Amino acid sequence: MDKITSVQKMKVWQWICAILAFIALSAIIIISVVAFRSLDDVYFDLPTLFSAATLIFVLFLVNFIVLRVYGKGDAVSTIFVFSVLLVSVIIAVVCLHFDYVYAMPIVFLPLLLGMTFHKKSALATHFTMIQIVVVCMLLFSYHSAEIRLSDLSLHMMILVVDAASGVLMITVLKPYASRLRILITTAVIVLISGLIGFISAAALGGDPDILQMITVGVSVMIGGAISIFGYFCLAPLFERVFNLNTGLRLAELCSFDQPLLKELEEKAPGTFNHSLTVANIAERAAYAIGEDPGLAKAAALYHDIGKIENPEFFTENQIDGYNPHDELIPEVSVKMITRHTEAGGKILSEKGFPKEIISAALEHHGDSPVGYFYNKAQKITEGTLEEKGYTYTGPKPQTKINAIIMIADICEAATRSVRPSTHEELATLVDSLVRSKMNEKQFDECPLTMAEITAVKAAVVNTLMGVHHERISYNLDKKK
């Protein structure tokens, strides 16, 4: 009861902090608009400012609720999203003041969030920003004799074009896309946006003016180019500050120059080679079901990093036939084996790795039983023995990628022992191993479907066939 009460109190405090933060953010935006408009001797009445601030606050609050619905409402994610949102809106306000309306870098936010965060959350935040910019745009037209209806209509139209460009970038680009693909795709979208801006200036700009049409079209492209440039410059900064798993960051983590991978290769060479194979399997399996192969590869490379603490207790690192478990009782052996998941999570946390990679280290065994030592203990006790003390601590895989790594891990280890000689034997082995995990209900807490499990099994079989294919036997002693 006390635990439930403490959790409820924590949630209440989170909401209170969020509401206070959104009030502050709304005030910052309104104050920035008032400060810039006062330079032009334009002042607002309090009801107008209060209405605008309230609307912005509601938009922030709705966006926060959406983040929580998609499971992205933790403190770090919230700070990241609303930091980018605030910076984007302030830049838009500056552009409005200097009359660079058509060159606002609106697509920076959807590009950054879509490539580094979560697509649905990025879409929601993108629309929130567009609506806040509309509020700011209306405030800038307040008591202004210079802004005509045709100009305001054109401003809104360009904002719609920017909004559509942002949506297109979020939906078209994959998180694991290469830098060249990102650059080409975004450049094409920006060029199309500029062309639409050119046409919009002719349709909504009053009397058709070729100079105005060119100005609007080029300005839209400049705003898009600034957004792209800003993404490539600032993405590394955001990924470090907020510990994000962007494609560039994942590529760095997969490099064999990483100190942690070097340490794994030195202390546990068998585990290192096992992890390489699991990484190859996970990468192909993730690609087969539309998940991020870069994240799957990086998470698989580090999933057994906890074994560097006691590498000799794991079969793949044992040499000369010595097995320290022969000198231990099963209860101790199980603790030595199962603790590598928690140890891995702790090591990765201390090194500042992304939470997705940390979760793979913790979840890749779920709460599966350690069958060998459980059976060994049963023989010693010669009676019924509870399985509870002979299982991993969990949790079960919460994501598709962690479930993939669980499958790849057990299949790679099994094929090193069984060595199936044909494709059919390997497929049968993989199917039985996956079925055993399903019987243990290891996939109950992740959104992996049966169709995706079938695709993952096929990818595992094809990859392992390439690794363990039959080779020609060379008789070096045979005389020619």
SULPESUL-V362340 format. One record per pair of residues at least 4 apart in sequence whose C-alpha atoms are under 6 Angstrom apart, sorted by the first residue. I is the first residue (numbers start at 1). J is the second residue. D is the distance in Angstrom with one decimal. If there is no record, write none. Layout:
BEGIN
i-><I,I>
j-><J,J>
d-><D,D>
END
This chain:
BEGIN
i-><22,22,26,26,26,27,31,34,37,38,38,46,67,67,67,68,68,73,79,82,92,95,95,95,96,96,102,102,103,103,103,103,104,105,105,105,107,107,108,109,110,110,110,110,112,112,113,113,114,114,114,114,115,116,118,122,133,150,154,168,169,176,176,181,182,183,190,190,194,194,194,195,196,197,197,198,198,198,200,201,201,202,214,215,226,230,231,238,239,239,243,244,245,245,254,263,264,264,264,265,265,268,268,270,270,271,275,275,278,278,278,279,279,279,279,281,281,282,282,282,282,283,283,283,285,285,286,286,287,287,289,295,296,299,299,299,303,303,305,306,306,306,307,307,312,312,330,330,334,335,338,340,341,341,342,344,345,345,345,348,348,349,359,360,360,363,363,363,363,364,364,366,366,366,367,367,367,367,368,368,369,369,370,370,373,374,378,396,397,397,398,398,399,400,405,408,415,420,420,427,437,438,464,465>
j-><26,57,53,56,57,31,35,38,42,42,43,50,72,73,121,72,73,78,83,86,104,99,100,101,100,101,219,220,219,220,222,223,223,223,224,227,166,227,227,113,114,122,126,166,116,231,117,122,118,119,122,170,175,246,122,126,137,205,204,172,173,247,292,185,186,187,221,224,217,220,221,217,200,216,217,213,216,217,204,205,213,208,218,219,230,234,235,242,243,244,354,354,249,354,298,267,268,272,308,269,272,311,317,316,317,275,279,301,282,408,409,283,297,300,301,460,463,286,296,297,405,293,296,297,456,459,291,293,291,293,452,299,401,303,357,360,360,361,344,340,343,344,311,340,317,318,373,377,338,339,392,344,361,362,362,361,358,361,362,353,358,353,363,364,402,394,395,396,397,402,406,394,395,396,391,392,393,394,391,392,390,391,390,391,377,390,382,442,402,403,445,446,446,448,409,412,419,425,426,461,442,442,468,469>
d-><6.0,5.9,5.6,5.9,5.7,5.9,6.0,5.9,5.3,5.1,6.0,5.9,4.9,5.0,5.9,5.4,4.2,5.7,5.8,5.9,5.7,6.0,4.7,5.8,5.9,5.3,5.4,5.3,4.7,5.1,5.9,4.0,5.1,4.5,5.8,5.0,5.0,5.9,4.3,6.0,5.5,5.9,5.7,5.4,6.0,6.0,4.9,5.2,5.9,5.0,5.4,5.0,4.8,5.0,5.9,5.9,6.0,5.7,5.6,5.8,5.8,5.2,6.0,5.9,6.0,5.9,5.6,5.5,4.3,5.2,5.1,5.9,6.0,6.0,4.8,4.8,5.9,4.3,5.8,4.8,5.0,5.0,6.0,5.9,5.9,5.7,5.4,5.8,5.1,4.3,5.4,5.9,5.8,6.0,5.5,6.0,5.3,6.0,6.0,4.6,5.2,5.5,5.9,4.7,4.8,6.0,5.9,5.1,6.0,5.5,5.8,6.0,4.6,4.7,5.6,5.7,5.9,5.9,5.6,6.0,5.9,4.5,5.4,5.0,4.9,5.1,4.7,5.1,5.7,5.4,5.9,6.0,5.8,5.8,4.6,6.0,5.8,4.2,5.1,4.5,4.7,3.6,5.2,5.4,5.7,5.6,5.4,5.7,5.9,5.8,5.3,5.8,5.6,4.8,5.9,5.7,5.1,5.6,5.7,5.4,5.9,5.9,5.9,5.5,5.2,5.8,5.4,5.5,5.0,5.9,4.6,4.2,5.1,3.8,5.7,4.5,5.4,4.4,5.4,5.7,5.7,3.9,5.7,5.5,6.0,5.9,5.7,5.7,5.4,5.4,5.5,4.5,5.0,5.6,5.8,6.0,5.0,5.5,5.4,5.9,5.6,5.9,5.9,5.3>
END
